[in-house]
């Protein structure tokens, strides 16, 4: 009989959880329904459009959500012999990796890879 009582208690607890979930969902819907007016919009469509526009232009900072689709990706740089020569001359002129990257139009890791390939970096100490 103990198992029967436990099953009854379990059924009762599940019913209680279901009621609580419904209450939370109702409260959540009320809060969401008030958002457009809270932010000064007359209707939901105008509010949603404003949110969409903000999401398109507001991404990009650390921690901010990035758009799932439609985001522009940077084109992969083509490293030519000319690019390597520019990197070499700028490195020999004492420019920093960041300055070289901006001048040549490639990423800092690409600059570092080219410098390593050309023997312009110091090796690791052992």
N, C-alpha and C positions, 0 to 999 in steps of 0.2 A: 504494500500500500504506500510505502514511502515514495516509490518511483512515481506512482499516480499523482501524489500531491506535488511532487517536483514538476511534473509535466503541466499540471494546472497552473502552478506559479509561473512557469515559463510562458505559457499562453497568455496569462494575465499581463506579464511584463512586456511581451511583444505587443499586445494591444495598447498598452500605455505608451510605448515607444512610438507606435504608429500615430497616436493622437498628438504626441509632442512634435513629431515631424511635420504633421499637418499644420499645427499652430505656428511653428517656425516658418514654414513656407508661406502661410497667410501674412505673417508679420513682414517677411522679406518682400513679398509682393506689394504691400502697402508702402514700404519705404521706397522701393523702386518706382512706384507710380508717382510719388511726390517729387522725384528728382528734377524733372523738367521745370516745374514751377519754382523749385528751390533755387535753380540756377537762372531764372528769368526767362524761360522759354514758354511760349503760348501752347505749343503742342509737342507731342512725342517725336513726330517726324523731324521737326526743326532741331530738337535736342540731339537726336540720333545722328543727323547730318553734321552737327557741330562736333560730336564725339568722333565721328569718322575723320573729319578734317583735322582734328587735333592729333589723332593717331598717325595720320600720314606725315605730318610735319613735326611731330613731337618726339620721334624716335631718334636714337643715335647717341644719346648720352649713356654713360655707364649706368647700368641698372634699369634703364628704360626699356620697355618692350619694343621689339623690332617688328615691323610688319611681316606677316607670314608670306605674302606674295607681293610682287610689284616693286620690291626694293631694288635699287641699282647696285650692281656689283662692279667693283673696280676691274678693269681689263688687266690681264696678266701682261707684265712688261716683257718685251723681247730683248734679251741681252745680246748685243752684237759686239763685234771686235771694237767698234767705235765707242760703244758704251764703256767697255772695259778700259779703253785708252783714256777716256775722260775721267773715270774713277781713279785710275793710276796717277794722272797728272794732278788732280785735285788733292789726292792723299799725300802726294809728295810735296805739295804746296802747303801742307799743314792743316787742311780743312778737316773738320770733324765729320764723322759718319753721317750725322743728321744733315749737315750742310751739303754734303755730297749728294745725299738722297734727294733733297729738294732741288738742287741744281740740275741733276741728271734726270730726275723724274722717275726714280725707282724707289723701292722700299729700302729701309735701313738694313733688314736682313740680307737683301740682295747685294747691297754695298759690302756688307761684311763677308759674304760668300766670295765676291769678286776679289776683295783684298786678300783673303786667305788663299785663293787660287793663284794670285800673283805673288804671293810670298811677302806681302806688305804687313803682315800681323806678326806679333810675337807669339812664340809657342808657349804652351802651358809649362809651368815649372813643375818638376817632379820632386 
